[in-house]
Amino acid sequence: MMRGTVFLLLAVSSCSAVAAEDHTCASGSIIAKVFMDAKCEHEDAFLSGEAQRQVNSRKTGVCQFNEWQYGCYVKYGCYDDGFHADYFKGRDCKMPVHADWPPMCRPYVIPWSKCTLHLFKEGQSYYTIFERKKEQGLVTV
């Protein structure tokens, strides 16, 4: 089993149950867990720790250059259905990428409280669960 930094779909920021208009997430309001099984019953403590560090370090609600993902720009945000990563061509994040862009620049959603499969470019797959901390309250803007 390959162990490494969980970076593709877990490079996100912390979120809250309530989203602002720009979908900014409250700091420290999400728990990221990584599992090696499809039922999300066997948590990998090391990878969960790596994922949580990445979750805590990302900004949401702002357009930012995604330096390790083929030159596209990304805007992360909290929505009612989960954590979103939307990818764009320009630094103003107004023109979404086309379907012919590399897979690592395609938008995705990590649903709240659901075991979700993530495939990584090395061929390794992980399952993740993003839980919202209810006690965190409203988002910051």
PAZAPA-4460 file (N, C-alpha, C; in steps of 0.05 Angstrom, whole numbers, plus 32768, in hexadecimal, padded with zeros to 4 digits):
% residues 141
    n_x    n_y    n_z   ca_x   ca_y   ca_z    c_x    c_y    c_z   seq   type   mol
   8011   7FE9   8000   8000   8000   8000   8012   8019   8000     1      M     A
   800C   802B   7FEE   801C   8043   7FEC   8013   8058   7FFF     2      M     A
   8026   8063   800E   8020   8079   8021   802E   8092   8016     3      R     A
   8020   80A7   8016   802C   80C0   800D   801A   80D7   8014     4      G     A
   8022   80EE   800B   8012   8106   8011   7FF8   8105   8002     5      T     A
   7FE2   8109   8010   7FC8   810A   8003   7FC6   8127   7FF9     6      V     A
   7FC6   812B   7FDE   7FC7   8146   7FD5   7FB3   814D   7FC0     7      F     A
   7FAA   813B   7FB0   7F9A   8142   7F99   7F7F   814E   7FA1     8      L     A
   7F6D   813F   7FAC   7F53   8148   7FB2   7F50   8152   7FCE     9      L     A
   7F65   814E   7FDE   7F63   8156   7FFA   7F6F   8171   7FFF    10      L     A
   7F79   817E   7FEA   7F85   8198   7FED   7F70   81AD   7FEF    11      A     A
   7F62   81AD   8005   7F4B   81BF   8009   7F4D   81CE   8023    12      V     A
   7F3A   81DE   8028   7F3A   81EE   8040   7F24   81E6   8053    13      S     A
   7F25   81F0   806B   7F10   81E9   807E   7EF6   81F6   8078    14      S     A
   7EE0   81E9   807E   7EC5   81F2   8077   7EB2   81F2   808E    15      C     A
   7E9B   81FE   8089   7E86   81FF   809D   7E6C   81F6   8091    16      S     A
   7E59   81F1   80A3   7E3F   81E8   809A   7E2F   81FE   808B    17      A     A
   7E36   8217   8091   7E28   822D   8084   7E3B   823B   8072    18      V     A
   7E33   823F   8059   7E45   824B   8046   7E3E   8269   8041    19      A     A
   7E53   8279   803E   7E4F   8295   8037   7E4A   8297   8019    20      A     A
   7E43   82AE   800F   7E3E   82B2   7FF3   7E56   82A9   7FE2    21      E     A
   7E6E   82AF   7FEC   7E86   82A7   7FDD   7E8F   828B   7FE5    22      D     A
   7E80   827E   7FF6   7E85   8263   7FFF   7E9E   8260   800F    23      H     A
   7EA6   8275   801D   7EBC   8274   8030   7EB6   8261   8047    24      T     A
   7EC9   8252   8050   7EC5   823F   8065   7ED1   8248   807F    25      C     A
   7EC4   8242   8095   7ECE   824A   80AF   7EE8   823A   80B6    26      A     A
   7EFB   8246   80C1   7F14   8239   80C8   7F10   8223   80DD    27      S     A
   7F1C   820C   80D8   7F1B   81F6   80EB   7F01   81E8   80ED    28      G     A
   7EF0   81EB   80D9   7ED5   81DF   80DC   7ED1   81C6   80CC    29      S     A
   7EE6   81B9   80C3   7EE3   81A0   80B4   7EF8   818C   80BF    30      I     A
   7EEF   8173   80C0   7F01   815D   80C7   7F05   814C   80AF    31      I     A
   7F1E   8148   80A6   7F24   8137   808F   7F2E   811C   8099    32      A     A
   7F23   8107   808E   7F2C   80EC   8095   7F31   80DD   807C    33      K     A
   7F47   80CD   807C   7F4E   80BC   8065   7F4D   809F   806C    34      V     A
   7F42   808F   805A   7F3F   8072   805E   7F4A   8063   8046    35      F     A
   7F51   804A   804A   7F5B   803A   8034   7F45   8026   802B    36      M     A
   7F2E   8026   8038   7F19   8013   8030   7F00   8022   8027    37      D     A
   7EF0   8016   8016   7ED9   8022   8009   7EC2   8028   801D    38      A     A
   7EC2   801B   8034   7EAD   8020   8048   7EB5   8036   805C    39      K     A
   7ECE   8040   805A   7ED9   8054   806C   7ED7   804B   8089    40      C     A
   7EE0   8032   808D   7EE0   8027   80A8   7EFB   8026   80B5    41      E     A
   7F10   8027   80A4   7F2C   8024   80AE   7F3B   803E   80A7    42      H     A
   7F3B   8050   80BA   7F48   806A   80B6   7F67   8067   80B6    43      E     A
   7F74   8075   80A4   7F91   8076   80A3   7F99   808F   80B2    44      D     A
   7FA3   808D   80CA   7FA9   80A3   80DC   7FBE   80B6   80CF    45      A     A
   7FD2   80AA   80C2   7FE7   80BB   80B6   7FDB   80CC   80A0    46      F     A
   7FCD   80C0   808D   7FC2   80CE   8077   7FAC   80E2   807F    47      L     A
   7F9D   80DB   8094   7F89   80ED   809F   7F97   8106   80AA    48      S     A
   7FAD   8102   80B7   7FBC   8119   80C2   7FC6   812B   80AC    49      G     A
   7FD1   811F   8096   7FDA   812E   807F   7FC3   813E   8073    50      E     A
   7FAD   8130   806F   7F95   813D   8063   7F8B   8154   8074    51      A     A
   7F8B   8150   808E   7F81   8165   80A0   7F93   817E   809F    52      Q     A
   7FAD   817A   809E   7FC0   8190   809C   7FBB   81A0   8082    53      R     A
   7FB5   8192   806C   7FB0   819F   8053   7F95   81AE   8054    54      Q     A
   7F81   81A1   8060   7F67   81AE   8063   7F6A   81C8   8073    55      V     A
   7F79   81C7   8088   7F7C   81DF   8099   7F8C   81F5   808C    56      N     A
   7F9B   81EF   8078   7FAD   8204   806C   7FA2   8211   8053    57      S     A
   7F8C   8208   8049   7F81   8213   802F   7F6E   822A   8034    58      R     A
   7F6E   823D   8021   7F5B   8253   8021   7F42   824C   8011    59      K     A
   7F2C   8257   8019   7F13   8252   800A   7F07   826D   8002    60      T     A
   7EF5   826C   7FEE   7EE7   8284   7FE5   7EF8   8298   7FD5    61      G     A
   7F10   8290   7FCE   7F21   82A2   7FBE   7F2D   8293   7FA7    62      V     A
   7F32   82A1   7F91   7F3E   8295   7F79   7F5C   8294   7F7E    63      C     A
   7F68   827D   7F7A   7F85   827A   7F7F   7F92   8268   7F6A    64      Q     A
   7FAB   826D   7F64   7FBA   825D   7F51   7FBF   8242   7F5D    65      F     A
   7FBA   822D   7F4F   7FBE   8212   7F59   7FD8   8207   7F4D    66      N     A
   7FEE   820F   7F59   8009   820A   7F4D   800F   81EE   7F46    67      E     A
   8004   81DA   7F54   800B   81BF   7F4E   7FF6   81B1   7F3D    68      W     A
   7FE3   81C0   7F32   7FCF   81B3   7F21   7FCD   81C0   7F06    69      Q     A
   7FE1   81BE   7EF6   7FE1   81C4   7EDA   7FD9   81E1   7ED3    70      Y     A
   7FE0   81F4   7EE4   7FDC   8210   7EDE   7FC0   821A   7EDF    71      G     A
   7FAE   820B   7EEA   7F92   8215   7EEC   7F8F   8224   7F07    72      C     A
   7F7A   8233   7F09   7F73   8241   7F22   7F5D   8233   7F2F    73      Y     A
   7F5B   8235   7F4A   7F47   8227   7F59   7F3A   8239   7F6D    74      V     A
   7F21   8233   7F72   7F12   8241   7F87   7F04   822C   7F97    75      K     A
   7F0C   8228   7FB1   7F00   8215   7FC2   7EE9   8222   7FD2    76      Y     A
   7ED5   8212   7FD9   7EBF   821E   7FE8   7EAD   8209   7FF5    77      G     A
   7E9E   8212   8009   7E8B   8202   8017   7E6F   8206   800D    78      C     A
   7E62   81F1   8006   7E47   81F2   7FFC   7E36   81DF   800D    79      Y     A
   7E1C   81E0   8009   7E0A   81CF   8018   7E10   81B1   8013    80      D     A
   7E17   81AB   7FFA   7E1B   818E   7FF3   7E38   8184   7FF7    81      D     A
   7E4A   8196   7FFF   7E65   818D   8004   7E7A   81A2   7FFE    82      G     A
   7E93   819A   7FFF   7EA9   81AB   7FF9   7EAF   81AB   7FDB    83      F     A
   7EB0   81C2   7FCF   7EB4   81C4   7FB2   7ECF   81CF   7FAB    84      H     A
   7EDA   81C5   7F95   7EF3   81CF   7F89   7EEB   81D6   7F6C    85      A     A
   7EEA   81EF   7F65   7EE3   81F8   7F4A   7EFC   8202   7F3D    86      D     A
   7F02   81FA   7F24   7F1A   8201   7F16   7F14   8213   7EFF    87      Y     A
   7F27   8226   7EFA   7F23   823B   7EE6   7F3C   8240   7ED6    88      F     A
   7F38   824D   7EBE   7F4F   8253   7EAD   7F5E   826C   7EB6    89      K     A
   7F50   8280   7EBF   7F5D   829A   7EC6   7F5E   82A0   7EE3    90      G     A
   7F6F   82B3   7EEA   7F73   82BA   7F06   7F5B   82C8   7F13    91      R     A
   7F47   82CF   7F02   7F2F   82DB   7F0E   7F19   82C6   7F14    92      D     A
   7F1F   82AD   7F0D   7F0D   8296   7F12   7EF1   829B   7F07    93      C     A
   7EF0   82A6   7EEE   7ED6   82AA   7EE1   7ED1   8297   7ECA    94      K     A
   7EE6   828B   7EBF   7EE3   8279   7EA8   7EEA   825C   7EB0    95      M     A
   7ED5   824B   7EB4   7EDB   822F   7EBC   7EEC   8221   7EA7    96      P     A
   7EFB   820D   7EB0   7F0B   81FD   7E9E   7EF9   81EC   7E8C    97      V     A
   7F03   81E4   7E75   7EF3   81D3   7E63   7EF8   81B6   7E6A    98      H     A
   7EE6   81A5   7E60   7EE8   8188   7E65   7F02   817B   7E5B    99      A     A
   7F0F   8188   7E47   7F27   817D   7E3C   7F40   8183   7E4C   100      D     A
   7F3E   8193   7E62   7F54   8198   7E74   7F5C   817F   7E83   101      W     A
   7F74   817E   7E8E   7F7D   8166   7E9D   7F6A   8160   7EB4   102      P     A
   7F67   8147   7EBB   7F54   813F   7ED1   7F59   814E   7EEB   103      P     A
   7F72   8155   7EF0   7F79   8163   7F09   7F6F   817F   7F0A   104      M     A
   7F64   8189   7EF4   7F59   81A4   7EF4   7F3A   81A4   7EF0   105      C     A
   7F2E   818D   7EF5   7F11   818B   7EF3   7F04   818F   7F0E   106      R     A
   7EED   819D   7F0F   7EE0   81A1   7F28   7ED7   8188   7F36   107      P     A
   7ED5   8189   7F50   7ECB   8172   7F60   7EBD   817C   7F79   108      Y     A
   7EAE   8169   7F85   7EA0   816F   7F9E   7EA6   8158   7FB1   109      V     A
   7EAD   815E   7FC9   7EB0   814A   7FDE   7E97   814D   7FF0   110      I     A
   7E85   813A   7FED   7E6B   813C   7FFD   7E71   813B   801A   111      P     A
   7E61   8148   802A   7E63   8147   8047   7E5B   812C   8052   112      W     A
   7E6B   8121   8064   7E65   8109   8073   7E5F   80F1   8062   113      S     A
   7E6D   80EF   804B   7E69   80D8   8039   7E84   80CC   8032   114      K     A
   7E87   80B2   8033   7E9F   80A5   802B   7EA3   80A8   800C   115      C     A
   7EB8   80B6   8004   7EBC   80BE   7FE8   7ED7   80B4   7FDE   116      T     A
   7ED6   80A7   7FC6   7EEE   809D   7FB9   7EFD   80B3   7FAC   117      L     A
   7F18   80B4   7FAF   7F29   80C7   7FA1   7F3F   80B7   7F94   118      H     A
   7F43   80BC   7F7A   7F59   80AF   7F6C   7F70   80C3   7F68   119      L     A
   7F88   80BA   7F6C   7F9F   80CB   7F6A   7FB0   80C4   7F52   120      F     A
   7FC0   80D7   7F48   7FCF   80D2   7F30   7FE2   80BC   7F31   121      K     A
   7FEB   80B3   7F48   7FFD   809C   7F4A   7FEE   8082   7F48   122      E     A
   7FD3   8084   7F45   7FC3   806B   7F43   7FB9   8062   7F5E   123      G     A
   7FC1   806F   7F73   7FB8   8067   7F8E   7F9C   8074   7F93   124      Q     A
   7F8B   8066   7FA0   7F71   8071   7FA7   7F6E   8072   7FC5   125      S     A
   7F5F   8086   7FCF   7F59   8089   7FEB   7F3C   808F   7FED   126      Y     A
   7F31   808B   8004   7F15   8093   8009   7F16   80A8   801F   127      Y     A
   7F06   80BC   801C   7F06   80D1   8030   7EEA   80D8   803A   128      T     A
   7EEA   80E3   8052   7ED1   80EE   805D   7ED8   810A   8068   129      I     A
   7EC9   811D   8060   7ECB   8138   806B   7EB3   813D   807C   130      F     A
   7EB8   8141   8096   7EA3   8146   80A9   7EA3   8164   80B1   131      E     A
   7E8C   8170   80B4   7E8A   818B   80BD   7E87   818C   80DB   132      R     A
   7E97   819D   80E8   7E94   81A1   8105   7E7C   81B3   810A   133      K     A
   7E68   81A8   8116   7E4F   81B7   811A   7E53   81CF   812D   134      K     A
   7E65   81CC   8140   7E68   81E1   8154   7E77   81FA   8149   135      E     A
   7E81   81F9   8130   7E8F   820F   8125   7E7D   8227   811D   136      Q     A
   7E64   8221   8118   7E52   8237   8111   7E55   8242   80F5   137      G     A
   7E53   825D   80F3   7E53   826A   80D9   7E6E   826B   80CC   138      L     A
   7E6E   8270   80B2   7E87   8274   80A3   7E92   828F   80A9   139      V     A
   7EAC   8292   80A2   7EB8   82AD   80A4   7EB8   82B9   8088   140      T     A
   7EB6   82D3   8086   7EB5   82E0   806C   7ECC   82F4   806A   141      V     A
***
